Amino acid sequence: MSTLEFIAAIAVVAGGYLLGSLPSGYLVCRYLFGVDVLARGSQRSGTTNVLRTVGVRPGITVFALDFLKGYVLVLVAQLALGDLPLAPILVGFATAAGHNWSIFLRFRGGRGVVTSFGVVMALAPQTALVGAPIALLTLLVGRYVSLASLTGSVGFVIGGIAFYALGWGVTGYGLALVSAFTLFLFTQHLDNLQRLFAGTERRIDPWPQLMSGRGRGRASGG
């Protein structure tokens, strides 16, 4: 790696953290809906807490913005630093870290699920063929967002292993990325896992109540 490439990699990773730090959930809720999402529910700025405590429309908006943060920034890193295969992975982690520990929110944020999903879809989209259905089925049956996020992430790893072994477009770097992000998401859901084992984790509200635009009580996701 040349000095110029090293400087470019550092700049892109730092840019990933700063852009990942843009608090989509906080900004959307605060300036479009007049709500401080950090003072509600789980006091996080991620999609789940927005969906529960503010409503469906802001939840969908925040989902899209958080997904694009991970997806677009990694694609930019691939184009700018195509000769450095580790650079997009580092940018992906920097972006997710910025989302979870935003410099603009005094190092508060979400849990990184949607932003991580965007990163994975940019680098190993095939894995969604296994991970996404598992996450959706878990959500529909159990109605635990945290459990759906974690089982889905494991499904992405299973898909990554299968497609890598079959030579269906998943590289070793892609498999490493998916595996690393799965471990990352588990570290961000330790409190959820404790509540799941204790039987106190809150299920997502039924769709009719969600469509009314408000959740109830304390949210555990986001």
VENFENPE-V555323 format. One record per residue. RES is the residue in one letter. SS is DSSP state (A for helix, B for strand, O for the rest). NEAR is the number of other ideal C-beta (glycine too) atoms within 12 Angstrom. D_LAST is the distance of its C-alpha to the last C-alpha in whole Angstrom. Layout:
# VENFENPE-V555323
res = [RES;RES]
ss = [SS;SS]
near = [NEAR;NEAR]
d_last = [D_LAST;D_LAST]
This chain:
# VENFENPE-V555323
res = [M;S;T;L;E;F;I;A;A;I;A;V;V;A;G;G;Y;L;L;G;S;L;P;S;G;Y;L;V;C;R;Y;L;F;G;V;D;V;L;A;R;G;S;Q;R;S;G;T;T;N;V;L;R;T;V;G;V;R;P;G;I;T;V;F;A;L;D;F;L;K;G;Y;V;L;V;L;V;A;Q;L;A;L;G;D;L;P;L;A;P;I;L;V;G;F;A;T;A;A;G;H;N;W;S;I;F;L;R;F;R;G;G;R;G;V;V;T;S;F;G;V;V;M;A;L;A;P;Q;T;A;L;V;G;A;P;I;A;L;L;T;L;L;V;G;R;Y;V;S;L;A;S;L;T;G;S;V;G;F;V;I;G;G;I;A;F;Y;A;L;G;W;G;V;T;G;Y;G;L;A;L;V;S;A;F;T;L;F;L;F;T;Q;H;L;D;N;L;Q;R;L;F;A;G;T;E;R;R;I;D;P;W;P;Q;L;M;S;G;R;G;R;G;R;A;S;G;G]
ss = [O;O;A;A;A;A;A;A;A;A;A;A;A;A;A;A;A;A;A;A;O;O;O;A;A;A;A;A;A;A;A;A;O;O;O;O;A;A;A;O;O;O;O;O;O;O;A;A;A;A;A;A;A;O;O;A;A;A;A;A;A;A;A;A;A;A;A;A;A;A;A;A;A;A;A;A;A;A;A;A;O;O;O;O;A;A;A;A;A;A;A;A;A;A;A;A;A;A;A;A;O;B;A;A;A;O;O;B;O;O;O;O;A;A;A;A;A;A;A;A;A;A;A;O;A;A;A;A;A;A;A;A;A;A;A;A;A;A;A;A;A;A;O;O;A;A;A;A;A;A;A;A;A;A;A;A;A;A;A;A;A;A;A;A;A;A;O;O;O;O;O;A;A;A;A;A;A;A;A;A;A;A;A;A;A;A;A;A;O;A;A;A;A;A;A;A;A;A;O;O;O;O;O;O;O;O;A;A;A;A;A;O;O;O;O;O;O;O;O;O;O;O]
near = [15;11;9;13;18;17;15;25;29;21;22;35;34;23;28;40;32;23;36;44;34;30;38;42;53;38;26;33;36;24;16;20;25;12;30;24;42;30;17;31;35;36;25;45;52;54;47;44;46;50;43;40;40;39;30;26;22;39;41;23;26;45;31;24;34;51;33;28;47;45;33;29;43;46;26;27;38;29;18;22;32;17;17;26;22;28;34;39;40;35;46;48;36;36;50;46;35;39;52;38;27;34;21;24;28;13;16;28;42;51;42;45;47;48;55;50;45;38;50;49;30;35;42;42;28;28;41;31;23;30;39;25;20;28;35;20;18;27;27;18;15;23;22;29;46;42;34;35;46;37;33;39;42;27;30;44;33;27;35;38;26;23;27;25;14;12;11;20;19;32;23;20;24;37;30;27;42;44;28;29;46;37;22;31;42;26;21;33;39;17;22;32;22;14;23;26;14;12;10;16;28;31;30;34;27;13;14;10;19;28;16;16;22;25;36;18;17;19;38;34;46;47]
d_last = [38;40;39;38;36;34;34;32;30;29;29;26;24;24;23;21;19;20;19;15;15;16;13;12;10;12;15;15;14;16;19;19;18;19;16;14;10;10;13;11;9;7;8;6;6;4;5;4;5;7;9;9;10;12;13;14;16;13;10;13;14;11;11;14;14;12;14;17;16;16;19;21;21;22;25;26;27;28;31;31;32;33;35;32;30;28;27;25;23;23;22;19;18;18;16;13;14;15;11;10;13;14;18;17;15;17;15;11;8;5;6;8;8;9;12;13;14;16;18;19;20;22;24;24;23;25;23;21;24;23;19;18;20;19;16;17;19;17;15;18;20;17;14;12;9;9;13;13;11;13;16;16;16;19;20;20;22;25;25;25;28;30;30;31;34;35;35;33;31;29;30;30;28;26;26;25;22;20;21;20;17;16;17;15;12;14;14;10;10;13;12;11;14;16;15;16;19;20;19;17;13;12;13;12;14;17;18;20;18;15;18;19;17;15;13;14;14;11;8;7;4;0]
